[in-house]
């Protein structure tokens, strides 16, 4: 099956080559975990490395703020717009969901640049305009619209916290509507705040089940090796892995005995 690469090597490795083409991917995490950075990097890498134009739809940030944040990583969004490889749309969920004579707000930019990727920042903002009982139906309608346009979508979801090994990312069952879920989570280890990333779900494909550390660098998101020395990270109570500690102790003792 064709893959949509993020061009973040370690993340593509976790995804066994990238997202499935045309899939709806939910990027869930609390404030400050790097969701916007990862989403912009996904679009920028699509333009610069895969020749795939992209659209960024935001409900909460002004365009100047997006341009400024991208410039911090040397991503020139204005230039990409001038070259018809990128569009930044600042609107409200209400305008995006309403249809005027059958036309959708995204129809015009889709015709202009023929995008292959799109980011919605954020899907959780729909809750401000839609009754909870209508939330899944409207989200489903939006996701299916993006799929009919053959867009590989990244849907940001703001979540207050992610704790436990078994949980629902959203309280309204949104996780069942998407094909893939990536979670970003802050963790405290030895009195230091670090960031963790995991692929929670990937429909139709195998994926790496391990929790990996990541960092936000001047070049964007960098995914690092798994947290092999710790366990209980998702529960909010990380501790040194007893298995790894025992293995190290055994190896150390065996090494001394050999000498």
Helices and strands as residue ranges (DSSP letters): E 3-4, H 9-14, E 19-20, E 24-29, H 35-49, E 54-58, H 63-71, H 77-82, E 86-90, H 93-97, H 107-113, E 117-121, G 123-128, H 132-148, E 152-158, G 174-176, E 180-189, E 192-202, E 212-217, E 220-226, E 230-231, E 239-240, H 242-258
